[in-house]
Amino acid sequence: MKKFVIVFVFLLSLSLYSQYDLKYAGKIEVLRDGKSTSFSNKVYDGDTIKTSKNAFAEIKIKNKYYYLSENTSLSIKNGEINLVNGVYYTRANQFNSINDFKSYDKDLKVYVDPYPFYAGKVSTIYVTSKDDVKIKNAKLMGSARPIVKFFELKDASDKMKVYKSVFGIYVGSQDKKYQFQSNVELKDKTIATVALDIDLDFTPPPPKPKQIQGVTTTMKNIISNPQKSKEERELLNGKIYISYTPTNYADSVYIMPAQGRYSSGFGAFRGYTKDYARYHQGFDIANTNGTPIIAANNGVVRVSRELFVRGNCVVIDHGQGVYSSYFHMSKLIAKEGQYVKKGDIIGLIGSTGMSTGPHCHWEMRAGNMTFDPLSILDKPTKFNVKVLTELK
């Protein structure tokens, strides 16, 4: 009898305090204790709800309505929503029908380029809507997390508002997937919560780094002084590269910053000493001392000075989180704060800092993450939905 009472009380509490109204259209699945279960118009705490393609759902929790877009998976715990993958909307007001929500859901779109992402390449996410939206708390979840910040493309389309974020994917990433997460506030104050998986391709590193030939005493002294290297990283990674200028200075195509022999590609896994190996995070162009180095695109010079590791260095801010850097110069020409145009001479090739010979180390960075400069050469950056992959 006692056992019966306990079970009865448990079931009563379940029905009274943790059941939620469910409406849906199309094929959905409800998981309970990890197993698919039958359901009608109720779901419970601990349940996972999955919508398939062309399926949509409404869950009422307390005084709020949660609307699940197609291909969405989320769970409920203590009356709170945990989004696994997909998109759901939070509203104070109910739609008249699921079909009304289905029409509403069509407006918000998310695109990526390229798909899948590739470690060491430049990547872009676009969010579009017919009306203004506010994109908040945007981030890319993975082993390495670039800064994901959106800016409106003012003249991208006369039919919709277009928001763009550009970032690099760390060359050493070996994740199977990244996930784009954000909250998007729509014109009517509805909040769309986004968590979209994006596949990642990568090239596994070799078992051993390729040893650099001709490592000089100067280079060994630099390696053996980690404090100065740290101070330099704090200047660039902790101050310069994380600064975002709202203006986009660059035009649609970047150019090669110097003439010469391509001596080392981006992403090479290189050893400098027995115990010191790093991914090469730039593209090296070797030539004689004094060969001109030009700006790869328009921008404002944020750094033009001698640094401990990078030698004579110029960093150009192209706007909206995109930077180009040029290291090891024999002479600095561009001045800090100066606006330069694509093709302007900013310095001369040299071998200052951690260098085995005269060359220009050209580095591209977006979202405070380096990417292969060649992946942006001759690649128009204008919005064209026909060449993008739609995630939502």
Stockholm file with secondary structure:
# STOCKHOLM 1.0

chainA/1-392         MKKFVIVFVFLLSLSLYSQYDLKYAGKIEVLRDGKSTSFSNKVYDGDTIKTSKNAFAEIKIKNKYYYLSENTSLSIKNGEINLVNGVYYTRANQFNSINDFKSYDKDLKVYVDPYPFYAGKVSTIYVTSKDDVKIKNAKLMGSARPIVKFFELKDASDKMKVYKSVFGIYVGSQDKKYQFQSNVELKDKTIATVALDIDLDFTPPPPKPKQIQGVTTTMKNIISNPQKSKEERELLNGKIYISYTPTNYADSVYIMPAQGRYSSGFGAFRGYTKDYARYHQGFDIANTNGTPIIAANNGVVRVSRELFVRGNCVVIDHGQGVYSSYFHMSKLIAKEGQYVKKGDIIGLIGSTGMSTGPHCHWEMRAGNMTFDPLSILDKPTKFNVKVLTELK
#=GR chainA/1-392 SS CHHHHHHHHHHHHHHHHSEEEEEEESCEEEEETTEEECCSSEEETTCEEEECTTCEEEEEETTEEEEECTTCEEEEETTEEEEEEEEEEEESSCCSCHHHHHHHHTSCEEEEESSSEETTSEEEEEEEESSCCEEEEEEEESSSCCCCCCEECTTSCSSSEEEEEEEECCTTCCCSEEEEEEEEECTTSCEEEEEEEEEEECCCCCSSCEECSSCCHHHHHHHTCHHHHHHHHHHIIIIITTCCCSSCCCCSCBCCSCCSEEEECTTCEEEEETTEEEECCSEEEECCTTCEEECSSCEEEEEEEEETTTEEEEEEEEETTEEEEEEEESEECSCTTCEECTTCEEEECBCCSSCSSSEEEEEEEETTEEECGGGTBTCCCSCCGGGSEECC
#=GC SS_cons         CHHHHHHHHHHHHHHHHSEEEEEEESCEEEEETTEEECCSSEEETTCEEEECTTCEEEEEETTEEEEECTTCEEEEETTEEEEEEEEEEEESSCCSCHHHHHHHHTSCEEEEESSSEETTSEEEEEEEESSCCEEEEEEEESSSCCCCCCEECTTSCSSSEEEEEEEECCTTCCCSEEEEEEEEECTTSCEEEEEEEEEEECCCCCSSCEECSSCCHHHHHHHTCHHHHHHHHHHIIIIITTCCCSSCCCCSCBCCSCCSEEEECTTCEEEEETTEEEECCSEEEECCTTCEEECSSCEEEEEEEEETTTEEEEEEEEETTEEEEEEEESEECSCTTCEECTTCEEEECBCCSSCSSSEEEEEEEETTEEECGGGTBTCCCSCCGGGSEECC
//
